[in-house]
């Protein structure tokens, strides 16, 4: 008999999700505080989160202002932990015309938790976010893009918990995350409980290599022209170009953690230039949210 669990990540080459074939630049934000990044897990335990200085409201407001300045709308994948403590921030996001979506509650990589714990996490986050936003939450992004082939049950659980789309399957190969064999364009994940629409972060194929141009740390490490050219190429191919950022990436004055050299480079390099680079990017691309695709949310 076929493996039912494995079948949950099968894709369909005929059925397409809303937005397929639309050359829309999509702006997304993973709303988490500076001390909640997965790279800091060896240094910061979750039970200590409340003891750290929170900068998520201030930093998210910077992004909201940049969006307002350029007429951009976006999808804000927000941690339930943040929403529960700062519901006014979630309301500001929604009232500014942006879409509120889920980044889970505890910012845990999916392969590190059980199916039951994952269900509880996404269910709790959805309830908290909907209460704060006053609107339905139907989108999800996994911490560290960890909805991979190693957890085929995750897509089914998302469908069962009321999510209709996901933006977690990053089609690159990188230690810690990525689905190297994944589709580059919007597609459908078929689960025993129904379909889940998938919107991968943007990659630019160059000489057989999938260059990640979706933002985040890549936005701070690569020359800006690489990101701009890559996003333009995705759009030229007639598909959505999904870009992402974290609020802490526009905060060069955040506290510094005593971390190893690689983590220090990945997390802190380019922070001082990030807001300016984002402003230039928004001057070129008319960013929209996933909600701009009819029927997604």
CORPE-V134929 format. One record per pair of residues at least 24 apart in sequence whose C-alpha atoms are under 6 Angstrom apart, sorted by the first residue. I is the first residue (numbers start at 1). J is the second residue. D is the distance in Angstrom with one decimal. If there is no record, write none. Layout:
i: (I | I)
j: (J | J)
d: (D | D)
This chain:
i: (5 | 5 | 6 | 8 | 8 | 8 | 9 | 9 | 10 | 10 | 11 | 11 | 12 | 16 | 17 | 17 | 18 | 19 | 20 | 21 | 21 | 22 | 22 | 22 | 23 | 23 | 23 | 23 | 24 | 25 | 25 | 25 | 26 | 26 | 26 | 26 | 26 | 26 | 27 | 27 | 27 | 27 | 27 | 28 | 28 | 28 | 28 | 28 | 29 | 29 | 29 | 29 | 29 | 30 | 30 | 30 | 31 | 31 | 34 | 59 | 60 | 72 | 73 | 73 | 73 | 74 | 74 | 74 | 75 | 75 | 75 | 76 | 76 | 77 | 77 | 77 | 78 | 78 | 79 | 79 | 79 | 80 | 80 | 81 | 87 | 90 | 91 | 94 | 101 | 101 | 101 | 102 | 103 | 103 | 103 | 107 | 109 | 109 | 110 | 138 | 138 | 138 | 139 | 139 | 139 | 140 | 141 | 141 | 141 | 142 | 145 | 145 | 146 | 148 | 156 | 156 | 164 | 165 | 165 | 165 | 166 | 167 | 167 | 167 | 169 | 170 | 170 | 201 | 202 | 202 | 204 | 214 | 214 | 214 | 215 | 215 | 215 | 216 | 216 | 220 | 250 | 250)
j: (152 | 153 | 152 | 152 | 190 | 191 | 152 | 189 | 189 | 190 | 188 | 189 | 188 | 187 | 187 | 197 | 293 | 293 | 186 | 238 | 239 | 238 | 239 | 240 | 235 | 238 | 239 | 240 | 240 | 240 | 241 | 287 | 241 | 242 | 243 | 287 | 288 | 289 | 74 | 243 | 287 | 288 | 289 | 74 | 75 | 76 | 243 | 244 | 76 | 77 | 244 | 245 | 246 | 77 | 78 | 246 | 77 | 78 | 248 | 247 | 247 | 287 | 98 | 288 | 289 | 98 | 288 | 289 | 99 | 100 | 289 | 100 | 101 | 101 | 102 | 103 | 102 | 103 | 103 | 104 | 105 | 105 | 125 | 105 | 132 | 133 | 133 | 133 | 137 | 139 | 140 | 140 | 140 | 141 | 142 | 143 | 143 | 146 | 146 | 163 | 164 | 297 | 163 | 165 | 166 | 166 | 166 | 167 | 168 | 168 | 169 | 177 | 177 | 179 | 191 | 193 | 196 | 196 | 197 | 198 | 198 | 198 | 199 | 200 | 200 | 200 | 201 | 242 | 241 | 242 | 230 | 242 | 243 | 244 | 243 | 244 | 245 | 244 | 245 | 270 | 274 | 275)
d: (5.8 | 5.7 | 5.5 | 5.6 | 5.4 | 4.0 | 5.7 | 5.2 | 5.6 | 5.6 | 5.4 | 4.9 | 5.9 | 5.6 | 5.9 | 5.5 | 5.6 | 5.1 | 5.7 | 5.3 | 4.9 | 5.7 | 5.1 | 5.8 | 4.7 | 4.6 | 4.5 | 4.8 | 4.5 | 5.7 | 4.7 | 5.0 | 5.9 | 4.7 | 5.9 | 5.3 | 4.9 | 5.4 | 4.7 | 5.2 | 5.4 | 5.9 | 5.9 | 5.3 | 4.7 | 5.7 | 5.9 | 4.6 | 4.7 | 5.9 | 5.3 | 5.0 | 5.6 | 4.8 | 6.0 | 5.1 | 5.8 | 4.5 | 5.3 | 5.0 | 5.1 | 5.1 | 5.5 | 4.7 | 5.5 | 5.3 | 5.4 | 4.0 | 4.6 | 5.9 | 4.9 | 5.1 | 5.8 | 4.5 | 4.8 | 4.9 | 5.2 | 5.0 | 4.8 | 5.5 | 5.1 | 4.1 | 4.3 | 5.3 | 5.1 | 5.7 | 5.1 | 6.0 | 5.4 | 4.9 | 5.9 | 4.7 | 5.8 | 5.1 | 5.9 | 5.4 | 5.5 | 5.6 | 5.7 | 4.3 | 5.4 | 5.7 | 5.8 | 5.0 | 5.6 | 4.8 | 5.7 | 5.1 | 5.0 | 5.5 | 6.0 | 6.0 | 5.7 | 5.9 | 5.2 | 5.9 | 5.4 | 5.2 | 4.3 | 5.7 | 4.9 | 5.7 | 4.7 | 5.4 | 5.4 | 5.5 | 5.6 | 4.8 | 5.3 | 5.1 | 5.1 | 6.0 | 4.3 | 6.0 | 5.4 | 5.1 | 6.0 | 5.8 | 4.7 | 4.9 | 5.5 | 5.2)
